[in-house]
Amino acid sequence: MFKNYRLRDYDFKLIILVLALSAVGIMTIGSAEPAQQSRQMAGVAAGVVIMIALSFFNYSVILKLYWLMYIGNLVLLGLVIIMGEEGNGAQRWLKIGGLQFQPSELAKILLILFFAQFIMKYKEKLNTFRVIASIAVLMGVPWIMVLKQPALSTSIVLIFIFCVILYVGGISYKLVFGALAVAIPAVVILVSLAMQPDSTILETYQKNRILAFVNPEEYSTDLAYQQLNSVMAIGSGELDGKGYKNNEITSVKNGNFLSEAETDFIFAVIGEEFGFKGSIAVIILLLLTAMECISVAVRAKDVAGTIIAAAMGGLIAFQSFVNIGVATFILPNTGLPLPFVSYGLTSLLSLYIGMGIVLNIRLQARKS
């Protein structure tokens, strides 16, 4: 379980980046929703302890439990369907013994770990129909369970992670281009069908969000309201921002025009209070964190380590892009948190678990 590690192999750079993002999150949440700041601080403290502890566990030993992780993931997602807590028209939360959490966030990490070991085990047969079909089914079951909550944004993240895992795992380029040739027109057709008035492919609120993105003027008082105010808040921050916890009456945040300011639209608060400079600083921190994970992936001792580190880097990069894209109105409204910054203890702790394993992959990296 434990190995002899050298201190000079420890990735202090990754820890500093993660802590810097977490500090930004604590500060910004303190301005957006002061009542949640102490909970976020406790979450960060617990996350750091978990991350450091996991960094010294041999990830190869942990991955031997890959089937237990997969089955446990299905059980948690199944319990959400049976006895999940409802909120905002979705059933995504599970409450056990007074502890409420979101299993779909943990599913991202568990599926990365599962497929890392599964693909490494069948590496030589990865491009055979049998293995590809098995992987598709194994991914399809939890993906459908997440989609039915409904959690469309999380299901999209899972698809992205799945693509990264297959690519890094060594899937044939012929299969990649073949899949793209089928998937791209299929997605276009599916979206066209989903947007039909009598279609049941998407929930009504999901279709309306897309329509609000395409034609925001028509939905400016309801569905596009959040994003329009988010853009206004970011723009009003100009170069240097209005200042942390400012009391300006012209503040979009202070006027309570930003809903979900501590979660989905945390970047709007950053833009308004810290301006363009602060926004760019956060984007750079997120980019460097993702790049550091990719750097660990390149030097990993085996395929499983490469997949885990690359998938964690891809997860952080993709979620950051989507969250900031929604806040700046270049993407339709979704419900994805900004990694390590948005309020949400399940998301936060899940990311810290993933980072702990990435740190251990770095400790065992190839020396050459």
Residue, then its C-alpha position, 0 to 999 in steps of 0.5 A: m500500500f505504501k512505498n518509499y518516496r522521495l520528497r523531491d518527487y512530490d508535486f508541490k506546484l500542483i498543491i500550490l495551484v489547487l490551494a490558490l484556486s481554493a483560496v479564491g473560492i473561499m474569498t469569492i463565496g464570502s462575498a457572494e453568499p457569506a453564510q456558506q463561507s465557513r462550510q467551504m473553508a471546512g470542505v477545503a480543509a477536509g479536502v486537503v487532508i484527503m488529498i495529502a493522505l491519498s498522495f502517499f497511497n500506492y494508486s496501483v493498489i487502489l485500482k485493484l478495487y476497480w470493480l468495487m468502485y464501479i458497482g458502488n458507483l451504480v449503487l449510489l446512482g441507483l439510490v438517487i433514483i429510488m430515494g434521492e432528494e429533489g431540488n429545482g426540478a431535479q433529483r440529484w442529491l442523496k441524503i444518508g445519515g444527515l449527510q447530503f451529497q451529489p453522487s454524480e459528482l463522485a461518479k466522474i472520479l470513480l469512472i476515471l479510476f475504473f476505466a484506467q484499470f480496465i483499459m490497462k488490463y485489456k490494453e492489447k485488445l483495446n481496439t477489438f470490437r469486444v472490448i470497445a463494446s464492453i467499454a461502451v456498455l460499462m459507460g452507458v449504464p451510469w451515463i443513462m442513470v445520470l442523464k435521467q436525474p436529469a443532469l444533462s451538463t454532468s452527462i456531457v462532462l462524462i462523455f468528454i471524460f470518456c473520450v479523453i480516457l479512450y484517446v489516452g488509452g490508445i484507441s486506434y485513430k481509424l476508430v476515432f475518425g470513424a466515430l467522429a464521422v458518425a457522431i457529428p452528423a448524429v448530434v446535429i440531427l439529434v439536436s434538431l429533433a430535440m428542439q422540435p415543439d413536440s419532442t421529449i428528448l430534452e426536458t422543457y427547461q433544457k430546450n428553453r435554455i437553448l432557445a434563450f441562448v439563441n434569442p436572448e432578447e425574447y427571454s431577457t426577463d426570465l431564462a436569459y436573465q441570469q446570463l445577461n446580468s452575469v455579462m453585465a457584472i463582468g463588464s462593469g468590473e472593467l480592468d481592476g474591478k469594483g473591489y472585494k465586498n464593495n458596497e457600490i449601489t451599481s453592483v449587479k451582485n449587491g442588487n441581488f441580480l445574480s442568482e446562484a452567484e456562489t455556484d454556477f455564476i461565481f465567475a461573474v462575482i470574480g469579474e465584477e469585484f476583481g476585474f479583468k486582471g482578477s478574471i485572467a488570474v483565475i483562468i491562468l490558475l485553472l489552465l496551469t492546474a490542468m497543464e500540470c495534470i497533463s505533465v504528470a500524465v506524460r511521465a506516469k509509470d503506466v497506462a492507468g496513471t497516464i489515463i487518470a492524470a490526463a482525465m483529471g486535467g481534461l475534467i478541470a479544463f472542460q468544466s472551467f471552459v463551460n462554466i466561464g462560457v456560461a458566465t460570459f454568454i458564449l454557451p447556453n446555461t448549464g449547471l457546472p461548477l467552476p473547479f475548486v472555486s464554486y461552492g459545492l462540497t461534493s464537487l470540491l471533495s471529489l476533485y481533491i480525491g482526484m488530485g490526491i491520486v494524481l500526486n501519487i502518480r507523480l511520486q511514482a513517475r518515470k525518472s527518465 
